[in-house]
Amino acid sequence: METEVFERYIDLKKPFVATDGERILGYSDLQPDGLIDHFYCHHQFQGQGVGRALMNVIHEKAIEMSLPKLYSYVSITAKPFYHHFGFNIVRENEANVRGVGLKNFLMEKEIG
């Protein structure tokens, strides 16, 4: 069952995957409307350029797609990372994930 769910995710979201040839170090996606729906970097590889590489691919694809902006719903811990790449907070949100309220932030960046 988990494999089927992951295969559907891959078909639907078309993620970018960063590897070292053997292991998945991180992944992200870019949706047609500019939404970065998933952005993940394994904690053992944070601060080593994996996130930067993924964000660079996202920016390149956004330009290829002629997107006017990028946006994402960002956790409080990811907020400084997105801010570093020029994203600004639009508003604070309260998301409900499996019955648990989680604070996140809608952040966006104009593509110029």
C-alpha positions as CSV (number, residue, x, y, z in Angstrom):
1,M,0.0,0.0,0.0
2,E,2.7,2.5,0.9
3,T,4.5,1.8,-2.4
4,E,1.2,2.6,-4.3
5,V,0.8,5.9,-2.5
6,F,4.4,6.9,-3.2
7,E,4.1,5.9,-6.9
8,R,0.9,8.1,-7.2
9,Y,2.8,11.0,-5.5
10,I,5.6,10.7,-8.0
11,D,3.2,10.5,-11.0
12,L,1.2,13.5,-9.7
13,K,3.9,15.8,-8.2
14,K,6.9,15.0,-10.5
15,P,9.5,15.6,-7.7
16,F,13.1,16.7,-8.1
17,V,15.3,14.2,-6.2
18,A,18.8,14.9,-4.9
19,T,21.0,11.8,-4.4
20,D,24.6,11.0,-3.8
21,G,24.3,8.1,-6.2
22,E,23.1,5.7,-3.6
23,R,20.9,7.6,-1.1
24,I,18.1,10.1,-1.4
25,L,19.4,13.3,0.3
26,G,16.3,15.4,-0.4
27,Y,13.4,16.1,-2.7
28,S,11.1,18.9,-3.7
29,D,8.5,19.7,-6.3
30,L,7.0,22.6,-8.2
31,Q,3.4,22.7,-9.2
32,P,2.0,24.4,-12.3
33,D,0.7,27.3,-10.3
34,G,4.0,28.0,-8.6
35,L,3.3,26.0,-5.4
36,I,6.3,24.3,-3.8
37,D,4.2,21.6,-2.2
38,H,7.0,19.4,-0.8
39,F,10.5,20.3,0.2
40,Y,12.6,17.9,2.3
41,C,16.3,17.6,3.0
42,H,17.5,14.7,5.2
43,H,18.8,16.1,8.5
44,Q,22.2,14.5,8.1
45,F,22.7,16.5,4.9
46,Q,21.4,19.9,5.9
47,G,23.9,22.7,5.5
48,Q,25.7,20.8,2.8
49,G,24.1,22.4,-0.3
50,V,21.3,19.9,-0.9
51,G,18.5,22.4,-0.2
52,R,20.3,25.1,-2.2
53,A,20.6,22.8,-5.2
54,L,16.9,21.9,-5.0
55,M,15.8,25.5,-4.7
56,N,18.0,26.4,-7.7
57,V,16.3,23.7,-9.8
58,I,12.9,25.1,-8.6
59,H,13.9,28.6,-9.7
60,E,15.2,27.4,-13.1
61,K,11.9,25.5,-13.7
62,A,9.8,28.4,-12.6
63,I,11.6,30.6,-15.2
64,E,11.1,27.9,-17.9
65,M,7.4,27.8,-17.0
66,S,7.1,31.6,-17.1
67,L,5.6,31.6,-13.5
68,P,5.1,35.0,-12.0
69,K,5.7,33.8,-8.5
70,L,6.6,30.9,-6.2
71,Y,4.8,30.2,-3.0
72,S,4.8,27.6,-0.2
73,Y,3.3,26.8,3.2
74,V,6.4,26.8,5.3
75,S,7.0,25.5,8.8
76,I,8.5,27.8,11.4
77,T,11.8,25.9,11.2
78,A,12.0,26.3,7.3
79,K,11.1,30.0,7.4
80,P,14.7,31.3,7.6
81,F,15.7,29.0,4.6
82,Y,12.9,30.4,2.4
83,H,13.7,33.9,3.6
84,H,17.3,33.4,2.5
85,F,16.1,32.7,-1.0
86,G,14.0,35.9,-1.2
87,F,10.6,34.6,0.0
88,N,8.4,36.9,2.1
89,I,5.7,36.0,4.6
90,V,2.2,36.7,3.3
91,R,0.4,35.5,6.4
92,E,0.5,33.0,9.2
93,N,-1.7,30.0,9.0
94,E,-3.1,27.3,11.2
95,A,-3.1,23.9,9.4
96,N,-4.9,20.9,10.6
97,V,-2.9,17.7,10.1
98,R,-4.7,14.5,11.2
99,G,-6.5,16.5,13.9
100,V,-3.4,18.4,15.2
101,G,-3.2,22.1,14.7
102,L,0.1,23.2,13.3
103,K,1.3,26.8,12.7
104,N,2.8,27.5,9.3
105,F,3.4,30.5,7.1
106,L,2.4,31.3,3.5
107,M,5.5,32.6,1.9
108,E,5.9,33.8,-1.7
109,K,8.5,35.2,-4.0
110,E,8.0,37.2,-7.2
111,I,10.0,35.8,-10.1
112,G,11.7,38.6,-11.9
